[in-house]
């Protein structure tokens, strides 16, 4: 039971986010090892945190899940942008655009895929 919970609430979203956001970074021209590693490692921090906050907010009945996502996702974009800039020291405007676009990609695809179905999981 706990393994299903951990898989569906944390591991599956993290795996999907990693696949989507690394692919989006590649499409956007970030092909060097440092950039791709930064995207992957930053997601190891921000994705579980975002999922935990969304789950806690919905579980405790503080606010609905869509409301939590609406407030948390912009914070994730900003947080990832700051971490990308701190680690890569590239153009901050381009890194903000990277953060915004890869998060939009993972958000859009995650919204479309069924929570417990989708791409063979």
C-alpha positions in Angstrom: 0.0 0.0 0.0 2.7 2.5 1.0 4.7 1.5 -2.1 1.8 2.3 -4.4 1.4 5.6 -2.7 5.0 6.5 -3.0 5.1 5.4 -6.7 2.0 7.3 -7.8 2.5 10.4 -5.7 6.3 10.9 -5.9 8.3 8.5 -8.1 6.1 8.4 -11.2 5.7 12.2 -11.4 9.4 12.6 -10.9 10.3 10.1 -13.6 7.8 11.7 -16.0 9.1 15.2 -15.2 12.7 14.1 -15.7 11.9 12.6 -19.2 9.8 15.6 -20.3 12.0 18.4 -19.0 15.3 16.9 -20.2 13.8 16.3 -23.6 12.4 19.9 -23.6 15.9 21.2 -22.6 17.4 19.3 -25.5 14.9 20.7 -27.9 15.6 24.2 -26.6 19.3 23.7 -27.4 20.7 22.8 -24.0 22.8 19.8 -25.1 25.8 20.0 -22.9 26.3 17.7 -20.0 26.3 20.4 -17.3 23.0 21.9 -18.4 21.2 18.6 -18.6 22.7 17.4 -15.3 21.5 20.7 -13.7 18.0 20.2 -15.0 17.9 16.6 -13.8 19.4 17.3 -10.3 17.3 20.4 -9.7 14.2 18.3 -10.5 15.2 15.8 -7.8 14.7 18.7 -5.3 11.8 20.7 -6.7 9.5 17.9 -8.0 9.1 15.9 -4.8 8.8 19.1 -2.8 6.0 20.4 -5.2 4.2 17.0 -5.1 4.5 16.9 -1.3 3.0 20.4 -0.9 0.2 19.7 -3.3 -0.6 16.4 -1.7 -0.5 17.9 1.9 -2.7 20.8 0.9 -5.3 18.6 -0.7 -5.0 15.9 2.0 -5.5 18.4 4.8 -8.3 20.1 3.0 -6.6 23.5 3.1 -7.2 24.1 -0.6 -8.1 22.0 -3.7 -5.3 20.4 -5.7 -5.8 22.7 -8.7 -5.5 25.7 -6.4 -2.3 24.3 -4.9 -0.8 23.7 -8.3 -1.8 27.3 -9.4 0.2 28.7 -6.5 3.1 26.3 -6.4 4.0 26.0 -10.1 5.1 29.6 -10.4 7.2 29.2 -7.3 8.8 26.1 -8.9 9.6 28.0 -12.1 11.3 30.8 -10.0 13.1 28.4 -7.8 14.4 26.3 -10.6 15.5 29.4 -12.5 17.5 30.6 -9.5 19.1 27.2 -9.1 19.8 27.0 -12.8 21.5 30.4 -12.7 23.4 29.5 -9.5 24.7 26.3 -11.0 25.3 27.2 -14.7 26.1 31.0 -14.5 24.6 31.5 -18.0 22.4 34.4 -19.3 19.7 34.8 -16.6 17.0 35.7 -19.1 17.7 32.6 -21.2 17.7 30.5 -18.1 14.4 31.9 -17.0 12.9 31.1 -20.4 14.3 27.6 -20.1 12.8 27.1 -16.6 9.4 28.5 -17.8 9.3 26.4 -21.0 10.4 23.1 -19.5 7.9 23.5 -16.7 5.1 24.4 -19.1 6.0 21.3 -21.1 5.9 19.0 -18.1 2.8 20.7 -16.7 0.9 20.4 -20.0 1.9 16.8 -20.6 1.2 15.9 -17.0 -2.2 17.5 -17.1 -3.1 15.5 -20.3 -1.9 12.1 -19.1 -4.1 10.2 -16.8 -2.8 10.1 -13.2 -2.6 6.3 -12.9 -2.4 5.4 -16.6 -0.4 7.0 -19.3 2.6 5.9 -21.2 2.7 2.3 -19.9 3.3 2.9 -16.2 
